Amino acid sequence: MKYVWVLAAMAVMPTPAVAQTRCFMDSLGNTSCREAQQDVVIEPTDSLATGPWSWSVAAPTPDDVTIRLTAADAGNTVAVSVGKRFAVELITVPSSGYDWADSDVPDFLVRSGNFSGPTLKNQLQTDSVEGEQWRVMTFIASEPGIGELVLVEGRAWESAVREYRVTITAR
């Protein structure tokens, strides 16, 4: 038997493939349903991560970026080329007031862009801006140098809750 899998507030609920409605569960366990916009049928052997329809959306990083840094690169030393654009791709929850901001940027780095977008495909199919979002910050090394780039995540009215540190070596 085939099922339609509906991603709803961190829970995946199977419903029969013949269903014409999509149901969502809020954090209190209340369920609301509406007409389905698009059903995705996944065979029982398919994985949500590797199946025919991936739930993830890539970070909205510009095509001219030469190096993409992620949360996994925190604490590392990364070599970049002078004059080339690189990006730091992090996830935040702006609907709750959280966002990433510069804390300490070495003098040889120039901020060249700030981009955001959804992390999941179901965020593209609804008007929702809730949940995790990508924050992509791009920089260009204007001259050779070595320094630590520090970004902080938090709410404007509170202290930072997370830090992202990476040492940049520009050549």
HELIX and SHEET records of a PDB file:
HELIX    1   1 ALA A   71  ASP A   73  5                                   3    
HELIX    2   2 PRO A   94  SER A   96  5                                   3    
HELIX    3   3 LYS A  121  GLN A  123  5                                   3    
SHEET    1   A 3 ALA A  11  PRO A  16  0                                        
SHEET    2   A 3 TYR A   3  ALA A   8 -1                                        
SHEET    3   A 3 VAL A  41  ILE A  42 -1                                        
SHEET    1   B 2 THR A  21  MET A  25  0                                        
SHEET    2   B 2 THR A  31  GLU A  35 -1                                        
SHEET    1   C 4 ILE A  67  LEU A  69  0                                        
SHEET    2   C 4 ARG A  85  THR A  92  1                                        
SHEET    3   C 4 GLN A 133  ALA A 141 -1                                        
SHEET    4   C 4 LEU A 109  PRO A 118 -1                                        
SHEET    1   D 4 THR A  77  VAL A  80  0                                        
SHEET    2   D 4 ARG A 162  ALA A 170  1                                        
SHEET    3   D 4 GLY A 145  GLY A 154 -1                                        
SHEET    4   D 4 ASP A  99  ASP A 104 -1                                        
END                                                                             
